[in-house]
Amino acid sequence: MKKKEVLTVLLLFLIIGGILQAQNSYVDLKLSLKEAQEYAIQHNKMVITSKMDVQASKIALWETISNGLPQISATGSFTDNLKLMTTLLPGEFFGQPAGTKVPITFGSQYNSGATVQASLLLYNAPFYIGIETTKLAQKLSEQNLSKSELDTKESVSSAYFLILVSEKTLQILDGNIANLNETLKSTRVMFTAGMAESTDVDQMVSNVTMVENTRSSMQRTIEMNYNLLRFQLGVTADTKIVLTETLEGLTSEINIEALLSQQFDHKQNLNYLLIENQEKMSSLALKSQKASILPSLAGFYSYGITGMGDKVRTQQWYQNSMTGLQLSIPIFASGQKYSQIKKAQINYEKAKTTKEMVTEQLLLQEKQLRYNLVNANLNYKSQKANVDVSKRVYASMENKYKQGMASSLDLTQSNSLFLQAENNYVTSLMNLLQTKLALDKLLNNM
């Protein structure tokens, strides 16, 4: 019996362990930049909301169309007249003296009825314009989805770059701390041998502490950047993310000449397309207001049956039916329609002006982004070369310090310049990636 219990417990542990392992494999994500973008398109909450808007717009289109399709309704009623209505009629009708009134009760104890009515909209100008407007609204929702996906890709890329830059900075700090610790060790030996002063040791200790504090702050920054990426990806806070690309790899893929030679058609830009369709919406709104003063025509058919009697089972039934046309002609609305048309006209003119403004902004933005990319590339190359120079200067100063030919202050200043050069290089690299990203987005390369 105990042997069976032991086997059962072992089996449960194996099952639970398998479930936990499966969960861990599910939450761990190894992503390249492209994979991160595609993952976000499927799981980002804003993108999911935009997809729902597209679905809602499709339903709204059918809702609009259905207003012009045949409408059929049925009604039924049953009435028990607990006390029939009595009215007074002139007595002359019944041979009574003039001036007398005779009470007469009308109706029956029970009344029943059922009616089926069908109607069809034959002509209504705002209805047809409404269909066109709803189709355009659906197109707008699809374009908004594309823009949401594009914005998400940009946000994911920015977060991805931030993490790589932060981790690169952390590597630089780790290397600097290692060098400073070696220098601190040498300084203590030199102090013991009487070749250095205690202030030199204190200066080295201060340098190590300062860089270690910067490293701790950078570790917190890295975690914040990972949380930002988790939010963009639509995953939980405990999801482990591993980035499979490096800054150097991403930078080596940048082809400045090809990017600068790519033509820009502002009419294919999503921002322009959205504004253009909003202008069309304003135009349709103006047409709808103008069409509202036109007549509308509808046809209808009705069939009913009515039952009357003093007993439920012995009611007498009578049929009725009718068909016809209903014409509605707006005649006078106290200037309300005129005001609505003028308002729609103003909104349409505003939309046209906005489209012109967006066109100018996009053309200016293109020139500025190309200029920024050229500058960012030049700055990146310059800072990269400056790092090599600063590294050689620091190595030379460190050698002089160990030989007693330079002070700890000289070494500290050289180390600060080297760190600053490293930071400037990483910043320029980040700026290059961000500038390229902005131009890629403008040119629809993402």
N, C-alpha and C positions, 0 to 999 in steps of 0.2 A: 504493500500500500504506500509506503514512504517512497519507494522507488518511482512509482507512478506520479506522485506529487512532485518529486524533483524534476522528472521529465517534463511535466506540465509547466513548471516555473521556468525551466530553460527554454521551452518553446515560446512562452510569452515574452521572455527577454529578447529572443531572436526576432519575433514579430515586431515588438516595439522598436528595437534597434533598426530594423529595416525601414520602418515608417519614418523614424527620425533621420536616417540617412537619406531617404527619398526627399524629405522636407528640406534638408540642408542642400541637397543637389538642386532643388528647385529654387531656393532663394539666392544661391551663389550665381552671379552673372559675370561672365567673362566677355567683354564687349570691345570691339573696335569702334571707331567713330561712326562708321556707316551702320554697324549693327545697333549701336546706341540710338541713332536717329530712327531706324526702322522700328525698334522696340518701343520707343516713345510714341510713334504714330499709332501703335496698337493699344497703348495703355495710358497715355496721358489723359487726364480728366478733361482738360479743355477741348482736346480733339474729339473725345467721346461725346461731349456735349454738342459740338458742331455737327457730328454725324447724326445725332438725334434731331437737330434742327433740320437737316436735309430730309430725314424721314417724315418729320412733321409737315414740311413744305409739300411733299408728295401727297400726303393726306389732304392738305388744304386745297390742292388743285382739284382733287376729286370732289371735295366738298363744294367748291365753286361751280364745277360742271353740273353737279347733281341738282343745283337750284333751277336749271333749265330743263331738266328731264321730267317726264310725267310724274305727278304726285297723286297718290291714291290714299284716301282716308276713309274710315268707317266709324260711325257713331251708333249707339243704341241707347234706348231709354225705356224705363218702366215706371209708371206713376200710379199710386193708389190715392185717389181723391177722398180723403177721409170725410170731408164735408164739402159737397159740391157748392159752387158759387151760385148765389141767387141774385136775380136782378128784377127790377120793377118795370113793367110795360104798361102802356096806356090801356085802360079797361075797354075802350072802344073796339080794340082788336078782338075782344072776346064777347062782344055784345053787352058789356057793362055800361052803366051811365057814364056820361062824360065827366072827366076830372078824377075818376077813380084809378087806382093803380093795382095791378095784379102781379103778385110775386111768381116768378118763373125760375125754375132751376134748369140750368143747361149742363150738358156733358154727361159722361158716364162714370161709373165708379173706377174703372181701370182704363188706362191709356198706355199703349206700347208703341214703339217705333224703332225703325232701323234705317240708316241711310248710308249709301256708299257714294263718294264723290271723287271724281278724277279731274285734274286740271293740267294744262300744258301751257308753258310760256311760249308764245308764238313770235313775239318781237319785243326786245328790250335792249337798247343800245348799251347801257351801263353793264348789262350782264356779259355781253361779248367782250367788252373792254376789260371786265373783271377777270375773265378767263386768261386773257393775254397778260394782265398784270400778275396773276398768280403764277403763270408759267415763268415770268421774269423773276418773281420772288424766289421760285425754286432754283433758278439759275444762280441768283445772288447767294442763296444759302450754300450751294455747291462751291462757289468761288470763295465764300467765307471759310468753308472747310479747307480748301486748298491753302488759303492764307494762314489759317490756324496751324496746319501741318508745316508750312514753311517757317512760321514763327517758332514753332516747337523745335524744329531741326536747328534753327539758329540758337535757341536757348540751350539746347543739349550740347551743341558744339562749344558754346561759350563756357558752360560748366565743365565740359571735358577738358578744354584748354586750361582753365583755372586750376584744375586738379593737377594736371601735368606740370604746369609752371610752379605750383606750390611744392610738389614733390621734388622737382628739380632744385628749387631753392633749398629745400631740406637737405638734399644731397650735398649741396655746396656748403651749407652750414656744418654738416657732419664732417666733411673734409677739412674745413677750417678749424673746427674744434680739435680734430686729431692733430693737425699741425701745431696749434697753440699748446696743446698738452705736451707735445714733444719739446717745444721750445721752453715751456715751463719746467719740464724735467731737467733740461740742459741748464737753465738759469739757476735752479736750485743746486746743481752740481757745481756750477761756477761760483755761486755764493759761498758754498762750503769750502771751496778752494781759495776764496778771497779774491776772485776775479770779477765779482759782481756785488752790487749793493742790495740791501734788503728791499729798497724801493723798487728795484728791478723785478724782484720776485712778486711784490705786491701788485705791480703794474701788469705782470703776466696773469696773475690770479684774477685781477679785475677784467682783463680781456676775455679770459675763458668764461667767467661768470656772465658777462654781457652777451656773448654769443650763445651760450647755453639758454639764457632767458629768451633770446630771439628765436631759438630753435623750438622751445616749448610753445611760444606763441604761434609759430608756423604750424606746429602739429594740430593745434586747435583750429587754425584756418583751414587746414586740409580736411578735417572732419566736417567743418561747415560747408565746404565746397562739395564734398561727397553727399551731404544731405540735400544740397541744392540740386545735384544731379538725380538723386533718388526721387525728389519731388517731380522733376521734369519727366522722369521715366514712369512715374505712377506706381512705384514700388514702396514697400513698407520700410520703416526706419531701420529695421534690423537686417535688411538685405545686404549681403556682402557683394561689393562690386569690384571687379578687377579690370583695369584698363590695359588693353593689349597693345596699344600704340605708344610711341615715344614722341617727344617734341622734335627731335632731330629727324625722325622718319616722316612726320607730317610736314616739316619745313622742306625736306628734300623733294617732296611731291609738288611744291609750288612752282608753276611755270609762269613767271611774271610776263614774259613777252607774249605768250599765247593769250593770257588773260587780258592784257592791255589791247591786243589786236582784235578781240571779240567785239562785234558790232552790238549796239544797244538799240532795241526797238521799244520805245516807251509804251507803245500801244499793246504790247504783250505783257507788260508788267501788271501784276495782280492788283496793285493799288489803283492803277489807271482803269483797269477793267471794272473794278468795283464802283468807282466814281462814274464811269460811263453808263453802267447799268442803273445806277441811282438817278442819273439824268433821264434815262428812259422811263424810269418809274414816275418821275415828276411829270414827264410828258404825258404818260398814260393817265395820271391823276387829273391833269388838265382836260384831257379828252373826256374822261368820265364825268367831270363836272359840266362840261358843255353838253354831253349826251343826256344828262339828267333832265333837260328841259324838253326832250323829245317824247312823243307819245309811246306808250307801251300797250301791247295787245296780248291777251291770254284767252284760251278756250277752256270750257268746262263742261262736264256732264255729271248729272246727279240722278241716282235712282234710290227710291225709298219705299217703305211699306209701313202703314200705320194700322194699329189695332185698337178697337174701342168696344167696351162692353161692361155690364155690371158684374160679370163673373170672369175670372181669369181664363177659364177653359172655353168660354163661349164668346170670346171677343170676335168681332167682325173685322176683317182685314181689307185694306184698300191700298192699291199701289199708286205711286206717283213717280214721275221722272221728268227731267228737263235737260236741255243742252243749250249752249249759247256762247257768245263772245263778250269779253269785258275789255273795254277800251278806256285807258286812263290818259288824260291830257292835262299836263300842268298849265295853268293859266296865269295865276298871280301868286307870288310868294313874298310880297312886301320887300323886294330887293335882296332877299336872302341868297337866291341862286346867283345873282350878279356878284355879290360880295364873295361867294365861294369860288366863282370862276376867277375873279381878280386875284384872290389869295393864291390859288393854284398856279396862276400865271407868274406871280412873283416868285413862288417856290421853284418853278421851272427855270426862270432866269438866274436864280441863285445857284441852281445845280449846274447850269452851263458855265457860270463864272468859276465855280469850284473846280470843274474839270479843267479849265484853262490854267488855274492856279496850280493844280497837281501836275499838269504837264510841264510847266515851268520848273517846279520843284524837282521833278524827276531828272530833267535834263541838267540842271545845276548839280544835283546830287551825283550824277554819273561823272561829271568832270571833276568834282571834288574828291570822289572816291578813287579815281584813277591817279590823281595827284597825290593823295594820301598813300596809295600803295607804292608808288615810286619812292616817296620819301621814307616810308617804313622799311623798304628793302635796303635802301642806302644806309639808313641808320643801323639796321641789323648787321650788315656787313662791317660797318665801322666799329660797332660795339664788340663784335666777335673778335676783330683784330686787336682791339684795346684790351681784351681779357688776356690775350697771349703776352702783350707788352707788360701789363700789370703783374702777371704771374712771374715773369722773368725778373722784374724789378724787386718783387717781394722775395724771391729766392736769393737774389744777390744781397739784399739787405739782411736777410736771415743769416747768411754766411758771414757777412761782416760783423753782425751782432755776436755770433759765436766766437769770432776771432778777437772780439773786444774793440773793433773799429767803429761800431755804431752803438748808440744808446738804445735803451728799451723804448724810449719815446719815438725814436726814428723807426724802430720795428713796428710799433703800434700804428703809427701813421701809414706806413707802407701796407700793413695788413688791412687797415680801413679802406685804403684806396683800392686794394685788390678786391675786397668784398664789394665795394661800390661798383667796381667794373663788372663783377659777376652779376650783381643785381641789375645793372643797366643792360647787360646782355640779355638776361632773361626777360626783362621788361620789353626790350625791343623785339624779341622773338614773339612774345605775346601780342604786341601791337601789330606785328606783321600778320600773324594768323587772324586776328580780329579784323584787320583791314581787308584782307582777302575774303574773309567770310562775308563782310558787308557788301563787297562788290559781287561776290557769287550770288548772294541773295537778290541783288538788284538785277542781275543778268539771268535769273532763273536757272542757275547752275546746280542748285541743291536738290 
